[in-house]
Amino acid sequence: MNKNTSYVVRRLFLLILVLVLGLLALGIGLMVGYGILGKGQDPWAILSPAKWHELMSKFTGN
């Protein structure tokens, strides 16, 4: 690989790493906020689609 390709690959890897770490931090933050601070029953429940449907229906009224 030449110099330019190597630079692009490194930057792409860094971008993917930042996105993965950001999603991980978001998930952990949701679990802490819902399960510990919000007095929820199960911190893992916030990651289920059923819980998100329930939360969105509260806001939209559906």
C-alpha positions in Angstrom: 0.0 0.0 0.0 1.2 3.5 -0.7 1.3 6.3 1.7 -2.1 7.8 0.9 -4.0 4.5 1.1 -2.4 3.7 4.5 -3.5 7.1 5.8 -7.1 6.6 4.6 -7.2 3.1 6.1 -5.9 4.4 9.5 -8.5 7.2 9.5 -11.3 4.8 8.6 -10.3 2.5 11.4 -10.2 5.4 13.8 -13.7 6.5 12.7 -15.1 3.0 13.2 -13.5 2.7 16.6 -14.9 6.0 17.8 -18.4 5.0 16.5 -18.2 1.6 18.3 -17.0 3.2 21.5 -19.7 5.8 21.3 -22.5 3.2 20.9 -21.0 1.3 23.8 -21.1 4.4 26.0 -24.7 5.1 24.9 -25.8 1.6 25.8 -24.1 1.7 29.2 -25.5 5.2 29.9 -29.0 4.0 29.1 -28.7 1.0 31.3 -27.3 3.0 34.2 -29.9 5.8 33.8 -32.9 3.4 33.5 -31.8 0.6 35.8 -30.0 2.4 38.6 -30.9 6.0 38.6 -34.5 5.6 37.3 -35.3 2.7 39.7 -36.2 0.4 36.8 -36.4 -3.3 37.5 -33.9 -4.7 35.0 -31.1 -2.5 33.4 -31.0 -4.9 30.4 -34.7 -4.2 29.7 -34.0 -0.8 28.2 -32.2 -2.4 25.3 -35.2 -4.4 24.2 -37.4 -3.2 21.3 -40.6 -3.8 23.4 -39.4 -1.3 26.0 -38.7 1.3 23.3 -42.1 0.7 21.8 -43.7 1.3 25.2 -41.6 4.5 25.8 -42.4 5.9 22.3 -46.1 5.2 22.7 -46.1 7.2 26.0 -44.8 10.2 24.1 -46.9 9.9 20.9 -50.1 8.7 22.6 -50.5 5.7 20.3 
